[in-house]
Amino acid sequence: MAVIAHIVGGLGNQMFQYAMGRSLSIATNQELKLDLTSMEKYTRRRFALGQFDIKATAAASRDLPATRKRSSVVRRMQQIWRSRSPGRHVVEKGQAFDPEVLGLTGPVYLEGYWQSEKYFSAISDTIRRDFNLASPFTPPRAAVLNRIKSSNAVSVHVRRGDYVTNPHANAVHGTLEPSWYQGAMSRMAERMGDVTFFVFSDDPAWARANLPETWPVIFIEPQDDDLDAQDMHLMAACRNHIIANSTFSWWGAWLNPEPAKHVIAPLNWFKSAAHIEKDLVPADWERL
């Protein structure tokens, strides 16, 4: 008796998949397991949830539906197992929130991205605890944290990477222009007063060349140490947030538990009109 969440993608996507599985596992009083088989073959990103204090174990081969296996022998074994322990293989229907999923009972295998806080808003405190860091900040990041705590800090996330280099990713997501950041930073400064912007980016050279420095701006250099969850928590430690069309900065803002925080998100999350995101950005975040 378990809820099994299929994990694939970057850290932000993995967090949505975990949060959906955790929510359903608590609602149905079942163990949560993570299917990591896709991550073993996913070359662009690594499994990163181990940086957090998550409450889940890796699913064994015998736990997985036959449709996730290649070997005919294994498929047959899985078919026998499934006949003895019936469960549902639920594939996400679309990008909009699907309330029916939260009503599922019994063993469930979840496959999708589940990018909406509506799937886990009822246990938001639990999800934030699960996403506490498993290890202390590295010394350089601890120094940044001290600067954040001593200022009226606003995180700014600039997401580029494959949004620029990969034609498909660019066609789906697109990138935010310097003028958008200028407008968002101006609006945040008008609203919050004497602010200091902490800029996080996978392309710091572009950020330095294109973001305005009308106000105090501190550029955080990315570290090549596979501890990007610590950078996310630095973002969450800021009082307010300007996020990109990125699940990484979405979580950086959402993990901040303060109800009075102000978040500015892009009006158009996707460049492609074929993608729907009406349930992705929380209703109390400002769209620009």
N, C-alpha and C positions, 0 to 999 in steps of 0.2 A: 504494500500500500504506500504509494509515493507519488508526488508530483515531480515530474522530470522536465527541466527547462533546457531547451536546445540553446547552446551558447555559440555565437559567431559574431565577428565584427570587432570594432575598436572598443576601448574602455567604456565609452558612453553607452553604446549599444549593449554591451555585456551587462551593464548595470540595469538597464531597462528590462532585459530578459530575466535577470535575477530577481528584481523587484516584483515582476509579475508572478514568477514562480513562488516567491516567498509569501506573497499575499494570498495566493490560492492554497498554499500548503497550510497556512495558519487557519484560514477559513474552514478547511476540511480536516484539520487535525492530522495531517500526514507529514511524513519526512520529505524534505526537499533534496533532490539530486540534480546534478548538472551533467548534461551530455556534452563532453568536450571533444568528441570525435572530429567535428568540423574544424576546431581550432588546431588540431594536429596537422591539418592539411592547408590551413589558411596562412599564406605567406606574408600578407601585408601587415598583420597584427598578431600579437601574442595573447595568450590568456593572462589577464591582468587582475582578476578579482581577488587573487590571493594577497594583494596589498591591503585588503580590507579584513575586518573581523566578521566575515560572512558566516552564516549558519547553514551550511550545505556540504554535501560530500559528492565526489565524482561518481557518476553512474557507471556501473560495471556493464560489460558487453551483454550479459544476460538480462539486464534491465531494459534494453532498448527495443523499440518496435522493429519488426522484421524489415520494414521499408527503409530503415537506416543502415542496413547491412548489405554487403556485396556478395559474400559467399553463399552459395545455394544451401550448403550444409547449415550454416549459421541461420539463414533465413528460415529453414525448416525447424530448427531448434526454437527459434523465436516464435514461430507460428504455434508450436506446441505450448510454449510458455504462455503465450497470449490467450490461448484457449482455456488454460487453467486459471489464469489471473487476468480477467478481462479489464481493459482500460480503454481510454479514448485517446486517439492521436489527433490533436486539435491544431490545425494550421490557421494562422491569422488570415481573416478574410480580406482585410484592407487596412488602410492607415488610420481610419477613424476608430474611436473608442467603441468596443463591442461589449455592452454590459452582460450579455448572455454568458460570456466566458467566466465571469465571477460567480455564476450560479452552478458551475460544474461540480460534480461530486465524484468520489472514488478515484482510482488511479488515473492520472492524466499525463500525457506527453505534450508539451507546449512547444510549438515551432512558429516563430515570428519575431517581430521587433518590439511590439507592445509599447509604443512611444507616447504614453500619456500618463500623467500622474493619477488619473481617475482609476487606474487599475490598482493603485496602492495608497491612495490618499487616506484611507481608513486606518492605515497602520504607519503613517508617515514617521512617527517617532521611532518605531522599530526599524524602519528602513534606514533612517539616519544613524541609528546606533550600529546597525550592521555594516554601514559604510564608514565607520570610524577606522582610522589607520591602524594597521597591525603593528607597525614599527614607528619609532619616533622620527621626527623630521631630521634630515641630514643637517649638519652645521650651517651650510650656506642658506638652506631654506629656513632654518630657525632664525637666522639673522633677518631674512626678509619678513618673516612673521612678526618679529619685533617692530619693524618699521610700519607694517600694516596696522598693528595694534595701537601705535602711537600717532596715527593720523586719521583723518576723515577719508578713509580709503574707498576707492571705487575700482573694481576689477574691470579690465577691458580685454576681451579675447579677440584675437585676430586669427582666423582659421584660413589657411591657404593650402599648402601641401598638395595632395592629390586633387583638390578642388581646382588647382591650376594646371597640374601636369597631366592629369588623366582626362581625356576628352569626354568620356561617359560621365564621370563624376562632375565635371564642369557643366555639362548639359543638364544634369539633374539638379545640382545644388547652386552653381554659380558662386561668385565671391562678392563681398561687400566693398563698395568703393570708398576712397578716402573721404568723399563728401558725406557719406553716411556716418562715418565715425566722427567727423567734425560736428554734424548736427546732434548726434547722440551725446557727445561730450559736452557740447554747449548746453543742451537741455538739462543734463545731470548737474552741471555746475550752477546753473540758474536755480535749480530746485534745492540743491544740497549745500550751496555756499562754498566755503573754503575747502575744496576737495584736493586730494592727490590721486592721480590715476596710476594704477599698477597694470602694466600692459604685459599680457601673456600671449605668446605667439610661436607657431612652428616655423615662422619666417621673420625672425627679429630684424633682419636688415630691411625688409620691406616696411615693417611697422615703424622703424626709426625714420625712414625716408618719407613716409606718407602720413603719419599721424601728427596732428597739431601739437605744439608744445606751448600753447597759450597759458596753460596751467601747469603746476608741477606734475611731471610725468616720470615714472620710474619704469624702465624696461627690464623685465625679468628674463634673463638668459636661460633657454631650455637646457636641461642636463641630459647627457647621454648615459643614463644609469637605470633605465627601465623603472623609474619610480614616479611616473607621471601622475599617479593618484595623489602624491604629495603636492604637486603643483595645483591640482584641482582643489585640494583643501586650503591652499593659500588663497585661491580665488574665493572660496567659501568664507574665509576669515574676513574678507572685506565687508564693509557695511552695505554697499550697494553695488550693482553690477550692470555692465553693458556686455551683452553676449552676442556672439556670432551665430550663424545658422549651423550650429554644431551641437551634437549631444554632449560633447565634453564640457563646453561652457554652460549648457543647460543645467547639467548636474552641479557645476561649480556654483551657480546661483541658487539652485534648489536646496543644496545641502546647508546653506545659511538658514538657520531655523528662525531668525528674527521676523516676526510678522510685519514689522514696519519697514522692512527692506524695500528698496525700489529697484526694479529690474527693467531695462530697456532691451527689447528683442526686435529683430528685423520684421518688418511688416510682411515681407515675402520670404518665407523660410526656404522654399524651393524655387529654383529658376524655372523648372519644368511645370507647366500647367497640369500635367497628368498626375502630379503628386498632391495629395490632400494632407493638410496639417492642422485642421481646425481644432483638434483636441490635444495637440502637442504642447502648445504654449499656454500656461495657466492664465485664466481669465483676468487675474489681478496684475499681470505684467503689462507694461506699456509696449505698444507696437509702434515702430517708427519706420 
